Amino acid sequence: MAQSFGLIGLAVMGENLALNVERNGFPISVYNRTAATTKKFIEERAQGKNIKPTFSLEEFVQSLERPRRILIMVKAGAPVDAVMDQLKPLLEEGDMIIDGGNSLYTDTERRVKDMEAQSLRFIGMGVSGGEEGALNGPSLMPGGTEAAYREIEPIVTKIAAQVDDGPCVTYIGPGGSGHYVKMVHNGIEYGDMQLIAEAYDLLKNALGLNHTQLHEVFSEWNTTPELDSFLIEITANIFTKMDDETDLPLVDVILDAAGQKGTGRWTVETALDLGISIPTIIAAVNARIMSSIKEERVAASKVLSGPSGKYDGDTQAFITKVRDALYCSKICSYAQGMALIGKASSALFNSQIDLGECARIWKGGCIIRAAFLGRIKHAFDENPTLPNLLLAPEFKQTILDRQDAWREVLMTAAKLGIPVPAFSASLDYFDSYRRDRLPQNLTQAQRDYFGAHTYERTDKPRGEFFHAAWF
């Protein structure tokens, strides 16, 4: 009997997704270019399950019922095209390939057009949740033609994470929109992680909290509706892990040089192309770049001095203020990501990506899952044309109530010489967005002075341009 689904690529994510699909009632065939990997999977984790091993692409394709639905879990870029080039001659009209990797959305756009032109189907599907999510329920962001999505809907709605208002999957939109939304999700994730790192830096180096106290603070924060989230939860857990070699907290032994795989940088690039301000996410990407020049920073630390010392005020009050600053900054990060998706929806995909649904499917399975995503969904459900989350009544009041604490945290960080680039970028974003007049009138005057670039006037209709005889 033919299998109802196929998967290529048996790294850990692929293995876990295969087990997830089979557990939810869909017999699956698997293939990996290294036969030994396939045999090991079948003999160990897949033993006794309705998972069929295959050892050639021809055997793999022939084992599947039609129309064939094939998920490929290989490295983004050229490897995806290589697998597709091998598969396409073996496929028949209506068969489908699903790319579940972190592909660049423009590559997905190209592949959708190419496959549809050959009477084949293609879905670019963002998959978030890491290894645990892949096994027990990820957040899925599929994009392509809606007809193609409807063919995999019975499967993806079963394997996705399940939350109170449904499975964490929805049809995102046409072309590469699914991978685009996953890319922005990752950009927001960069922002989230950097903001948490800055809060940790302040608690550790301004207040001198030890790893036990840090665990207690983040555990308590994770019980609040504002900060209850996967990333806060794992941060609290990290502080309890001791290093076997040194008996020190493992986090203190880990080198302070963060890696990145490109999705954060892609988010920054597309935001610049579309003219959308995402300073928190940019600050997070820059922070990882700065962290990577470890040896240079060590050398600089020996010759560049700055302020030092500890916070001399009320410790518990300052912890609360850091929590408030973290939440305000987090709202700004999500506001920037949602604004970017909103602009891309019309400018790149000629569609209306449902921002409320994006927030809903991130409530479970994914890395940025958090309780307050329900409030984001509510904000966009209440006003689908909301231009910015900062204008939603509940978020607006949240920041207005907490901004004094936010500002005090930044002043303290500056006084003590502790860098908080994402906290600072978030407050700058808020302050810039709330002002009816910014100093770029001077910028326009300068541009007109040296380059005759013209300017608009405050007392004339928008769209009328003028040039002054400055000399």
TORKOL-4160 file (C-alpha; in steps of 0.2 Angstrom, whole numbers, padded with zeros to 4 digits, m for minus):
471
<pt num="1" X="0000" Y="0000" Z="0000"/>
<pt num="2" X="0007" Y="0017" Z="m0005"/>
<pt num="3" X="0012" Y="0029" Z="0009"/>
<pt num="4" X="0002" Y="0046" Z="0011"/>
<pt num="5" X="0017" Y="0057" Z="0014"/>
<pt num="6" X="0036" Y="0058" Z="0010"/>
<pt num="7" X="0051" Y="0066" Z="0018"/>
<pt num="8" X="0069" Y="0069" Z="0012"/>
<pt num="9" X="0083" Y="0073" Z="0024"/>
<pt num="10" X="0085" Y="0064" Z="0040"/>
<pt num="11" X="0094" Y="0076" Z="0051"/>
<pt num="12" X="0086" Y="0078" Z="0068"/>
<pt num="13" X="0073" Y="0090" Z="0062"/>
<pt num="14" X="0068" Y="0078" Z="0048"/>
<pt num="15" X="0068" Y="0063" Z="0059"/>
<pt num="16" X="0057" Y="0072" Z="0072"/>
<pt num="17" X="0045" Y="0078" Z="0058"/>
<pt num="18" X="0044" Y="0061" Z="0051"/>
<pt num="19" X="0039" Y="0054" Z="0068"/>
<pt num="20" X="0027" Y="0068" Z="0071"/>
<pt num="21" X="0018" Y="0064" Z="0054"/>
<pt num="22" X="0017" Y="0045" Z="0057"/>
<pt num="23" X="0011" Y="0048" Z="0075"/>
<pt num="24" X="m0004" Y="0058" Z="0069"/>
<pt num="25" X="m0010" Y="0044" Z="0057"/>
<pt num="26" X="m0001" Y="0047" Z="0041"/>
<pt num="27" X="0010" Y="0033" Z="0034"/>
<pt num="28" X="0026" Y="0040" Z="0028"/>
<pt num="29" X="0041" Y="0036" Z="0017"/>
<pt num="30" X="0058" Y="0043" Z="0021"/>
<pt num="31" X="0074" Y="0045" Z="0011"/>
<pt num="32" X="0092" Y="0051" Z="0015"/>
<pt num="33" X="0106" Y="0052" Z="0003"/>
<pt num="34" X="0117" Y="0043" Z="0015"/>
<pt num="35" X="0109" Y="0026" Z="0017"/>
<pt num="36" X="0117" Y="0022" Z="0034"/>
<pt num="37" X="0107" Y="0037" Z="0041"/>
<pt num="38" X="0091" Y="0030" Z="0035"/>
<pt num="39" X="0095" Y="0012" Z="0041"/>
<pt num="40" X="0100" Y="0019" Z="0058"/>
<pt num="41" X="0084" Y="0029" Z="0060"/>
<pt num="42" X="0073" Y="0014" Z="0055"/>
<pt num="43" X="0082" Y="0002" Z="0067"/>
<pt num="44" X="0081" Y="0014" Z="0081"/>
<pt num="45" X="0069" Y="0028" Z="0083"/>
<pt num="46" X="0057" Y="0023" Z="0069"/>
<pt num="47" X="0057" Y="0004" Z="0074"/>
<pt num="48" X="0039" Y="m0003" Z="0073"/>
<pt num="49" X="0031" Y="0013" Z="0066"/>
<pt num="50" X="0023" Y="0015" Z="0049"/>
<pt num="51" X="0038" Y="0023" Z="0042"/>
<pt num="52" X="0045" Y="0015" Z="0025"/>
<pt num="53" X="0063" Y="0017" Z="0022"/>
<pt num="54" X="0069" Y="0020" Z="0004"/>
<pt num="55" X="0086" Y="0020" Z="m0003"/>
<pt num="56" X="0084" Y="0028" Z="m0020"/>
<pt num="57" X="0074" Y="0043" Z="m0026"/>
<pt num="58" X="0065" Y="0032" Z="m0038"/>
<pt num="59" X="0060" Y="0020" Z="m0025"/>
<pt num="60" X="0055" Y="0034" Z="m0014"/>
<pt num="61" X="0044" Y="0042" Z="m0027"/>
<pt num="62" X="0036" Y="0026" Z="m0032"/>
<pt num="63" X="0031" Y="0022" Z="m0014"/>
<pt num="64" X="0020" Y="0037" Z="m0012"/>
<pt num="65" X="0001" Y="0039" Z="m0016"/>
<pt num="66" X="m0004" Y="0052" Z="m0029"/>
<pt num="67" X="m0004" Y="0066" Z="m0029"/>
<pt num="68" X="0013" Y="0065" Z="m0020"/>
<pt num="69" X="0017" Y="0076" Z="m0006"/>
<pt num="70" X="0035" Y="0077" Z="m0002"/>
<pt num="71" X="0043" Y="0087" Z="0012"/>
<pt num="72" X="0062" Y="0091" Z="0010"/>
<pt num="73" X="0072" Y="0095" Z="0025"/>
<pt num="74" X="0089" Y="0100" Z="0018"/>
<pt num="75" X="0101" Y="0115" Z="0020"/>
<pt num="76" X="0094" Y="0131" Z="0012"/>
<pt num="77" X="0100" Y="0137" Z="m0005"/>
<pt num="78" X="0109" Y="0126" Z="m0018"/>
<pt num="79" X="0105" Y="0110" Z="m0009"/>
<pt num="80" X="0086" Y="0113" Z="m0011"/>
<pt num="81" X="0088" Y="0116" Z="m0029"/>
<pt num="82" X="0099" Y="0101" Z="m0031"/>
<pt num="83" X="0086" Y="0089" Z="m0023"/>
<pt num="84" X="0072" Y="0097" Z="m0033"/>
<pt num="85" X="0082" Y="0095" Z="m0049"/>
<pt num="86" X="0083" Y="0076" Z="m0045"/>
<pt num="87" X="0065" Y="0074" Z="m0040"/>
<pt num="88" X="0056" Y="0084" Z="m0054"/>
<pt num="89" X="0059" Y="0071" Z="m0068"/>
<pt num="90" X="0052" Y="0058" Z="m0057"/>
<pt num="91" X="0036" Y="0067" Z="m0053"/>
<pt num="92" X="0019" Y="0068" Z="m0062"/>
<pt num="93" X="0006" Y="0082" Z="m0064"/>
<pt num="94" X="m0001" Y="0088" Z="m0047"/>
<pt num="95" X="0013" Y="0081" Z="m0037"/>
<pt num="96" X="0020" Y="0093" Z="m0023"/>
<pt num="97" X="0036" Y="0098" Z="m0015"/>
<pt num="98" X="0036" Y="0106" Z="0001"/>
<pt num="99" X="0052" Y="0115" Z="0007"/>
<pt num="100" X="0053" Y="0116" Z="0026"/>
<pt num="101" X="0070" Y="0124" Z="0028"/>
<pt num="102" X="0074" Y="0142" Z="0031"/>
<pt num="103" X="0075" Y="0147" Z="0013"/>
<pt num="104" X="0076" Y="0165" Z="0007"/>
<pt num="105" X="0059" Y="0170" Z="0001"/>
<pt num="106" X="0065" Y="0176" Z="m0016"/>
<pt num="107" X="0071" Y="0158" Z="m0019"/>
<pt num="108" X="0054" Y="0151" Z="m0014"/>
<pt num="109" X="0046" Y="0164" Z="m0026"/>
<pt num="110" X="0056" Y="0157" Z="m0040"/>
<pt num="111" X="0053" Y="0139" Z="m0036"/>
<pt num="112" X="0034" Y="0141" Z="m0035"/>
<pt num="113" X="0033" Y="0149" Z="m0052"/>
<pt num="114" X="0045" Y="0136" Z="m0059"/>
<pt num="115" X="0035" Y="0121" Z="m0052"/>
<pt num="116" X="0018" Y="0128" Z="m0056"/>
<pt num="117" X="0023" Y="0131" Z="m0074"/>
<pt num="118" X="0027" Y="0112" Z="m0075"/>
<pt num="119" X="0010" Y="0108" Z="m0068"/>
<pt num="120" X="0018" Y="0103" Z="m0052"/>
<pt num="121" X="0015" Y="0111" Z="m0035"/>
<pt num="122" X="0027" Y="0119" Z="m0022"/>
<pt num="123" X="0025" Y="0125" Z="m0004"/>
<pt num="124" X="0038" Y="0136" Z="0005"/>
<pt num="125" X="0034" Y="0132" Z="0023"/>
<pt num="126" X="0043" Y="0140" Z="0038"/>
<pt num="127" X="0045" Y="0128" Z="0052"/>
<pt num="128" X="0048" Y="0135" Z="0070"/>
<pt num="129" X="0050" Y="0126" Z="0086"/>
<pt num="130" X="0067" Y="0117" Z="0085"/>
<pt num="131" X="0069" Y="0099" Z="0088"/>
<pt num="132" X="0056" Y="0098" Z="0101"/>
<pt num="133" X="0043" Y="0107" Z="0091"/>
<pt num="134" X="0046" Y="0096" Z="0076"/>
<pt num="135" X="0043" Y="0081" Z="0086"/>
<pt num="136" X="0028" Y="0087" Z="0097"/>
<pt num="137" X="0020" Y="0101" Z="0086"/>
<pt num="138" X="0029" Y="0115" Z="0078"/>
<pt num="139" X="0022" Y="0132" Z="0072"/>
<pt num="140" X="0020" Y="0131" Z="0053"/>
<pt num="141" X="0020" Y="0145" Z="0040"/>
<pt num="142" X="0016" Y="0138" Z="0023"/>
<pt num="143" X="0015" Y="0149" Z="0007"/>
<pt num="144" X="0012" Y="0146" Z="m0011"/>
<pt num="145" X="m0004" Y="0144" Z="m0021"/>
<pt num="146" X="m0020" Y="0142" Z="m0010"/>
<pt num="147" X="m0025" Y="0126" Z="m0019"/>
<pt num="148" X="m0008" Y="0118" Z="m0015"/>
<pt num="149" X="m0010" Y="0122" Z="0003"/>
<pt num="150" X="m0028" Y="0114" Z="0004"/>
<pt num="151" X="m0020" Y="0098" Z="m0002"/>
<pt num="152" X="m0008" Y="0097" Z="0013"/>
<pt num="153" X="m0020" Y="0105" Z="0026"/>
<pt num="154" X="m0027" Y="0089" Z="0033"/>
<pt num="155" X="m0009" Y="0084" Z="0037"/>
<pt num="156" X="m0001" Y="0101" Z="0043"/>
<pt num="157" X="m0016" Y="0105" Z="0055"/>
<pt num="158" X="m0013" Y="0088" Z="0064"/>
<pt num="159" X="0006" Y="0089" Z="0066"/>
<pt num="160" X="0006" Y="0108" Z="0071"/>
<pt num="161" X="0006" Y="0113" Z="0089"/>
<pt num="162" X="m0012" Y="0114" Z="0096"/>
<pt num="163" X="m0017" Y="0130" Z="0106"/>
<pt num="164" X="m0034" Y="0135" Z="0113"/>
<pt num="165" X="m0040" Y="0143" Z="0097"/>
<pt num="166" X="m0033" Y="0130" Z="0085"/>
<pt num="167" X="m0018" Y="0122" Z="0076"/>
<pt num="168" X="m0003" Y="0133" Z="0075"/>
<pt num="169" X="m0003" Y="0134" Z="0056"/>
<pt num="170" X="m0013" Y="0144" Z="0043"/>
<pt num="171" X="m0011" Y="0148" Z="0025"/>
<pt num="172" X="0000" Y="0163" Z="0025"/>
<pt num="173" X="m0002" Y="0169" Z="0006"/>
<pt num="174" X="0005" Y="0167" Z="m0011"/>
<pt num="175" X="0023" Y="0164" Z="m0017"/>
<pt num="176" X="0037" Y="0165" Z="m0004"/>
<pt num="177" X="0026" Y="0174" Z="0009"/>
<pt num="178" X="0027" Y="0159" Z="0021"/>
<pt num="179" X="0046" Y="0159" Z="0021"/>
<pt num="180" X="0045" Y="0178" Z="0022"/>
<pt num="181" X="0034" Y="0177" Z="0038"/>
<pt num="182" X="0046" Y="0164" Z="0045"/>
<pt num="183" X="0061" Y="0176" Z="0042"/>
<pt num="184" X="0053" Y="0190" Z="0051"/>
<pt num="185" X="0048" Y="0178" Z="0065"/>
<pt num="186" X="0067" Y="0174" Z="0066"/>
<pt num="187" X="0071" Y="0193" Z="0066"/>
<pt num="188" X="0059" Y="0196" Z="0081"/>
<pt num="189" X="0067" Y="0181" Z="0089"/>
<pt num="190" X="0084" Y="0190" Z="0087"/>
<pt num="191" X="0076" Y="0205" Z="0096"/>
<pt num="192" X="0068" Y="0195" Z="0110"/>
<pt num="193" X="0085" Y="0186" Z="0113"/>
<pt num="194" X="0095" Y="0202" Z="0114"/>
<pt num="195" X="0083" Y="0211" Z="0125"/>
<pt num="196" X="0083" Y="0196" Z="0137"/>
<pt num="197" X="0103" Y="0196" Z="0136"/>
<pt num="198" X="0103" Y="0215" Z="0141"/>
<pt num="199" X="0091" Y="0212" Z="0155"/>
<pt num="200" X="0103" Y="0198" Z="0161"/>
<pt num="201" X="0118" Y="0209" Z="0159"/>
<pt num="202" X="0110" Y="0223" Z="0170"/>
<pt num="203" X="0104" Y="0211" Z="0184"/>
<pt num="204" X="0121" Y="0202" Z="0184"/>
<pt num="205" X="0133" Y="0217" Z="0182"/>
<pt num="206" X="0123" Y="0232" Z="0189"/>
<pt num="207" X="0115" Y="0222" Z="0204"/>
<pt num="208" X="0128" Y="0208" Z="0206"/>
<pt num="209" X="0114" Y="0194" Z="0206"/>
<pt num="210" X="0122" Y="0176" Z="0206"/>
<pt num="211" X="0115" Y="0162" Z="0196"/>
<pt num="212" X="0103" Y="0156" Z="0209"/>
<pt num="213" X="0095" Y="0174" Z="0211"/>
<pt num="214" X="0095" Y="0175" Z="0192"/>
<pt num="215" X="0085" Y="0159" Z="0191"/>
<pt num="216" X="0073" Y="0165" Z="0203"/>
<pt num="217" X="0070" Y="0182" Z="0195"/>
<pt num="218" X="0067" Y="0174" Z="0177"/>
<pt num="219" X="0056" Y="0161" Z="0185"/>
<pt num="220" X="0046" Y="0174" Z="0193"/>
<pt num="221" X="0045" Y="0184" Z="0177"/>
<pt num="222" X="0039" Y="0169" Z="0168"/>
<pt num="223" X="0023" Y="0168" Z="0179"/>
<pt num="224" X="0018" Y="0186" Z="0173"/>
<pt num="225" X="0006" Y="0188" Z="0159"/>
<pt num="226" X="0018" Y="0201" Z="0151"/>
<pt num="227" X="0033" Y="0189" Z="0150"/>
<pt num="228" X="0027" Y="0172" Z="0151"/>
<pt num="229" X="0036" Y="0164" Z="0136"/>
<pt num="230" X="0047" Y="0150" Z="0130"/>
<pt num="231" X="0063" Y="0161" Z="0129"/>
<pt num="232" X="0060" Y="0167" Z="0147"/>
<pt num="233" X="0057" Y="0149" Z="0153"/>
<pt num="234" X="0073" Y="0142" Z="0146"/>
<pt num="235" X="0083" Y="0157" Z="0152"/>
<pt num="236" X="0077" Y="0153" Z="0170"/>
<pt num="237" X="0082" Y="0135" Z="0167"/>
<pt num="238" X="0099" Y="0140" Z="0159"/>
<pt num="239" X="0105" Y="0147" Z="0176"/>
<pt num="240" X="0103" Y="0131" Z="0185"/>
<pt num="241" X="0115" Y="0121" Z="0174"/>
<pt num="242" X="0132" Y="0118" Z="0181"/>
<pt num="243" X="0148" Y="0114" Z="0171"/>
<pt num="244" X="0154" Y="0097" Z="0175"/>
<pt num="245" X="0173" Y="0102" Z="0172"/>
<pt num="246" X="0173" Y="0118" Z="0183"/>
<pt num="247" X="0158" Y="0117" Z="0194"/>
<pt num="248" X="0154" Y="0135" Z="0188"/>
<pt num="249" X="0137" Y="0139" Z="0181"/>
<pt num="250" X="0138" Y="0133" Z="0163"/>
<pt num="251" X="0132" Y="0150" Z="0156"/>
<pt num="252" X="0148" Y="0158" Z="0164"/>
<pt num="253" X="0159" Y="0146" Z="0155"/>
<pt num="254" X="0151" Y="0149" Z="0137"/>
<pt num="255" X="0161" Y="0161" Z="0126"/>
<pt num="256" X="0152" Y="0178" Z="0123"/>
<pt num="257" X="0152" Y="0176" Z="0104"/>
<pt num="258" X="0135" Y="0173" Z="0097"/>
<pt num="259" X="0133" Y="0165" Z="0080"/>
<pt num="260" X="0119" Y="0168" Z="0067"/>
<pt num="261" X="0113" Y="0159" Z="0051"/>
<pt num="262" X="0107" Y="0174" Z="0041"/>
<pt num="263" X="0088" Y="0176" Z="0044"/>
<pt num="264" X="0091" Y="0191" Z="0055"/>
<pt num="265" X="0102" Y="0199" Z="0042"/>
<pt num="266" X="0089" Y="0195" Z="0028"/>
<pt num="267" X="0076" Y="0204" Z="0039"/>
<pt num="268" X="0086" Y="0219" Z="0041"/>
<pt num="269" X="0090" Y="0220" Z="0022"/>
<pt num="270" X="0072" Y="0218" Z="0017"/>
<pt num="271" X="0066" Y="0231" Z="0030"/>
<pt num="272" X="0079" Y="0243" Z="0022"/>
<pt num="273" X="0072" Y="0239" Z="0005"/>
<pt num="274" X="0054" Y="0242" Z="0010"/>
<pt num="275" X="0058" Y="0257" Z="0020"/>
<pt num="276" X="0052" Y="0250" Z="0037"/>
<pt num="277" X="0060" Y="0255" Z="0053"/>
<pt num="278" X="0065" Y="0240" Z="0064"/>
<pt num="279" X="0079" Y="0247" Z="0075"/>
<pt num="280" X="0077" Y="0234" Z="0089"/>
<pt num="281" X="0080" Y="0220" Z="0077"/>
<pt num="282" X="0095" Y="0229" Z="0069"/>
<pt num="283" X="0102" Y="0232" Z="0086"/>
<pt num="284" X="0101" Y="0213" Z="0089"/>
<pt num="285" X="0110" Y="0209" Z="0073"/>
<pt num="286" X="0123" Y="0222" Z="0077"/>
<pt num="287" X="0125" Y="0215" Z="0094"/>
<pt num="288" X="0129" Y="0198" Z="0088"/>
<pt num="289" X="0142" Y="0205" Z="0075"/>
<pt num="290" X="0150" Y="0215" Z="0089"/>
<pt num="291" X="0151" Y="0199" Z="0100"/>
<pt num="292" X="0160" Y="0190" Z="0087"/>
<pt num="293" X="0175" Y="0201" Z="0088"/>
<pt num="294" X="0180" Y="0194" Z="0104"/>
<pt num="295" X="0199" Y="0195" Z="0103"/>
<pt num="296" X="0198" Y="0213" Z="0097"/>
<pt num="297" X="0186" Y="0218" Z="0112"/>
<pt num="298" X="0198" Y="0209" Z="0124"/>
<pt num="299" X="0212" Y="0220" Z="0118"/>
<pt num="300" X="0201" Y="0236" Z="0118"/>
<pt num="301" X="0196" Y="0233" Z="0136"/>
<pt num="302" X="0214" Y="0235" Z="0141"/>
<pt num="303" X="0216" Y="0252" Z="0134"/>
<pt num="304" X="0198" Y="0260" Z="0134"/>
<pt num="305" X="0191" Y="0264" Z="0151"/>
<pt num="306" X="0173" Y="0269" Z="0156"/>
<pt num="307" X="0162" Y="0270" Z="0172"/>
<pt num="308" X="0161" Y="0255" Z="0183"/>
<pt num="309" X="0152" Y="0251" Z="0200"/>
<pt num="310" X="0136" Y="0244" Z="0205"/>
<pt num="311" X="0118" Y="0251" Z="0206"/>
<pt num="312" X="0117" Y="0259" Z="0224"/>
<pt num="313" X="0098" Y="0260" Z="0225"/>
<pt num="314" X="0084" Y="0248" Z="0229"/>
<pt num="315" X="0088" Y="0231" Z="0222"/>
<pt num="316" X="0070" Y="0224" Z="0221"/>
<pt num="317" X="0063" Y="0240" Z="0214"/>
<pt num="318" X="0077" Y="0240" Z="0200"/>
<pt num="319" X="0073" Y="0222" Z="0196"/>
<pt num="320" X="0055" Y="0227" Z="0193"/>
<pt num="321" X="0060" Y="0242" Z="0182"/>
<pt num="322" X="0071" Y="0230" Z="0172"/>
<pt num="323" X="0056" Y="0219" Z="0169"/>
<pt num="324" X="0045" Y="0234" Z="0164"/>
<pt num="325" X="0059" Y="0240" Z="0152"/>
<pt num="326" X="0060" Y="0222" Z="0145"/>
<pt num="327" X="0042" Y="0221" Z="0141"/>
<pt num="328" X="0041" Y="0239" Z="0134"/>
<pt num="329" X="0055" Y="0235" Z="0122"/>
<pt num="330" X="0048" Y="0218" Z="0118"/>
<pt num="331" X="0032" Y="0226" Z="0112"/>
<pt num="332" X="0042" Y="0238" Z="0101"/>
<pt num="333" X="0051" Y="0223" Z="0093"/>
<pt num="334" X="0035" Y="0214" Z="0089"/>
<pt num="335" X="0027" Y="0231" Z="0083"/>
<pt num="336" X="0042" Y="0232" Z="0071"/>
<pt num="337" X="0040" Y="0214" Z="0064"/>
<pt num="338" X="0022" Y="0216" Z="0062"/>
<pt num="339" X="0024" Y="0232" Z="0052"/>
<pt num="340" X="0037" Y="0224" Z="0041"/>
<pt num="341" X="0025" Y="0209" Z="0037"/>
<pt num="342" X="0011" Y="0222" Z="0034"/>
<pt num="343" X="0021" Y="0232" Z="0021"/>
<pt num="344" X="0028" Y="0216" Z="0013"/>
<pt num="345" X="0011" Y="0209" Z="0011"/>
<pt num="346" X="0005" Y="0222" Z="m0001"/>
<pt num="347" X="0022" Y="0227" Z="m0008"/>
<pt num="348" X="0030" Y="0210" Z="m0012"/>
<pt num="349" X="0015" Y="0198" Z="m0012"/>
<pt num="350" X="0000" Y="0208" Z="m0018"/>
<pt num="351" X="m0010" Y="0200" Z="m0004"/>
<pt num="352" X="m0017" Y="0203" Z="0013"/>
<pt num="353" X="m0007" Y="0193" Z="0026"/>
<pt num="354" X="m0017" Y="0191" Z="0042"/>
<pt num="355" X="m0007" Y="0198" Z="0055"/>
<pt num="356" X="m0019" Y="0192" Z="0069"/>
<pt num="357" X="m0017" Y="0174" Z="0062"/>
<pt num="358" X="0002" Y="0176" Z="0062"/>
<pt num="359" X="0002" Y="0181" Z="0080"/>
<pt num="360" X="m0010" Y="0166" Z="0084"/>
<pt num="361" X="0000" Y="0153" Z="0075"/>
<pt num="362" X="0016" Y="0159" Z="0085"/>
<pt num="363" X="0006" Y="0156" Z="0102"/>
<pt num="364" X="0012" Y="0137" Z="0102"/>
<pt num="365" X="0027" Y="0127" Z="0095"/>
<pt num="366" X="0038" Y="0141" Z="0090"/>
<pt num="367" X="0053" Y="0149" Z="0098"/>
<pt num="368" X="0045" Y="0166" Z="0101"/>
<pt num="369" X="0029" Y="0158" Z="0108"/>
<pt num="370" X="0022" Y="0169" Z="0122"/>
<pt num="371" X="0007" Y="0173" Z="0132"/>
<pt num="372" X="0006" Y="0191" Z="0126"/>
<pt num="373" X="0004" Y="0185" Z="0108"/>
<pt num="374" X="m0015" Y="0183" Z="0112"/>
<pt num="375" X="m0016" Y="0201" Z="0115"/>
<pt num="376" X="m0007" Y="0205" Z="0099"/>
<pt num="377" X="m0020" Y="0194" Z="0090"/>
<pt num="378" X="m0034" Y="0203" Z="0099"/>
<pt num="379" X="m0027" Y="0220" Z="0093"/>
<pt num="380" X="m0027" Y="0215" Z="0075"/>
<pt num="381" X="m0044" Y="0206" Z="0076"/>
<pt num="382" X="m0051" Y="0222" Z="0083"/>
<pt num="383" X="m0043" Y="0233" Z="0070"/>
<pt num="384" X="m0036" Y="0224" Z="0055"/>
<pt num="385" X="m0029" Y="0240" Z="0048"/>
<pt num="386" X="m0020" Y="0245" Z="0063"/>
<pt num="387" X="m0004" Y="0253" Z="0057"/>
<pt num="388" X="0007" Y="0250" Z="0072"/>
<pt num="389" X="0005" Y="0239" Z="0088"/>
<pt num="390" X="0010" Y="0254" Z="0099"/>
<pt num="391" X="m0007" Y="0262" Z="0094"/>
<pt num="392" X="m0017" Y="0247" Z="0101"/>
<pt num="393" X="m0026" Y="0253" Z="0117"/>
<pt num="394" X="m0019" Y="0240" Z="0128"/>
<pt num="395" X="m0001" Y="0241" Z="0122"/>
<pt num="396" X="m0002" Y="0260" Z="0122"/>
<pt num="397" X="m0007" Y="0261" Z="0140"/>
<pt num="398" X="0006" Y="0248" Z="0145"/>
<pt num="399" X="0020" Y="0258" Z="0139"/>
<pt num="400" X="0013" Y="0275" Z="0145"/>
<pt num="401" X="0012" Y="0267" Z="0162"/>
<pt num="402" X="0030" Y="0260" Z="0162"/>
<pt num="403" X="0040" Y="0272" Z="0152"/>
<pt num="404" X="0047" Y="0281" Z="0167"/>
<pt num="405" X="0055" Y="0264" Z="0173"/>
<pt num="406" X="0061" Y="0261" Z="0155"/>
<pt num="407" X="0070" Y="0278" Z="0155"/>
<pt num="408" X="0077" Y="0275" Z="0172"/>
<pt num="409" X="0084" Y="0258" Z="0167"/>
<pt num="410" X="0093" Y="0266" Z="0151"/>
<pt num="411" X="0100" Y="0280" Z="0162"/>
<pt num="412" X="0107" Y="0268" Z="0174"/>
<pt num="413" X="0115" Y="0258" Z="0161"/>
<pt num="414" X="0123" Y="0273" Z="0153"/>
<pt num="415" X="0129" Y="0279" Z="0170"/>
<pt num="416" X="0137" Y="0262" Z="0174"/>
<pt num="417" X="0144" Y="0259" Z="0156"/>
<pt num="418" X="0133" Y="0244" Z="0152"/>
<pt num="419" X="0128" Y="0243" Z="0134"/>
<pt num="420" X="0109" Y="0240" Z="0131"/>
<pt num="421" X="0108" Y="0243" Z="0112"/>
<pt num="422" X="0091" Y="0234" Z="0110"/>
<pt num="423" X="0083" Y="0243" Z="0125"/>
<pt num="424" X="0089" Y="0259" Z="0118"/>
<pt num="425" X="0084" Y="0256" Z="0100"/>
<pt num="426" X="0067" Y="0252" Z="0107"/>
<pt num="427" X="0065" Y="0267" Z="0117"/>
<pt num="428" X="0071" Y="0278" Z="0102"/>
<pt num="429" X="0058" Y="0269" Z="0091"/>
<pt num="430" X="0044" Y="0274" Z="0103"/>
<pt num="431" X="0050" Y="0292" Z="0106"/>
<pt num="432" X="0052" Y="0294" Z="0087"/>
<pt num="433" X="0035" Y="0287" Z="0083"/>
<pt num="434" X="0026" Y="0297" Z="0096"/>
<pt num="435" X="0033" Y="0314" Z="0090"/>
<pt num="436" X="0024" Y="0325" Z="0078"/>
<pt num="437" X="0040" Y="0333" Z="0072"/>
<pt num="438" X="0057" Y="0326" Z="0070"/>
<pt num="439" X="0074" Y="0335" Z="0066"/>
<pt num="440" X="0074" Y="0329" Z="0048"/>
<pt num="441" X="0068" Y="0346" Z="0042"/>
<pt num="442" X="0086" Y="0351" Z="0044"/>
<pt num="443" X="0091" Y="0335" Z="0035"/>
<pt num="444" X="0080" Y="0340" Z="0020"/>
<pt num="445" X="0087" Y="0358" Z="0021"/>
<pt num="446" X="0105" Y="0351" Z="0020"/>
<pt num="447" X="0101" Y="0339" Z="0006"/>
<pt num="448" X="0093" Y="0354" Z="m0004"/>
<pt num="449" X="0108" Y="0365" Z="0000"/>
<pt num="450" X="0121" Y="0353" Z="m0006"/>
<pt num="451" X="0112" Y="0343" Z="m0019"/>
<pt num="452" X="0096" Y="0353" Z="m0024"/>
<pt num="453" X="0086" Y="0338" Z="m0018"/>
<pt num="454" X="0071" Y="0349" Z="m0014"/>
<pt num="455" X="0059" Y="0349" Z="0001"/>
<pt num="456" X="0041" Y="0349" Z="0006"/>
<pt num="457" X="0034" Y="0364" Z="0016"/>
<pt num="458" X="0023" Y="0363" Z="0032"/>
<pt num="459" X="0011" Y="0376" Z="0025"/>
<pt num="460" X="0009" Y="0367" Z="0008"/>
<pt num="461" X="0000" Y="0351" Z="0003"/>
<pt num="462" X="0011" Y="0335" Z="0004"/>
<pt num="463" X="0018" Y="0331" Z="m0013"/>
<pt num="464" X="0023" Y="0349" Z="m0018"/>
<pt num="465" X="0042" Y="0351" Z="m0018"/>
<pt num="466" X="0052" Y="0367" Z="m0017"/>
<pt num="467" X="0070" Y="0372" Z="m0020"/>
<pt num="468" X="0078" Y="0387" Z="m0011"/>
<pt num="469" X="0092" Y="0398" Z="m0017"/>
<pt num="470" X="0103" Y="0395" Z="m0002"/>
<pt num="471" X="0119" Y="0404" Z="m0008"/>
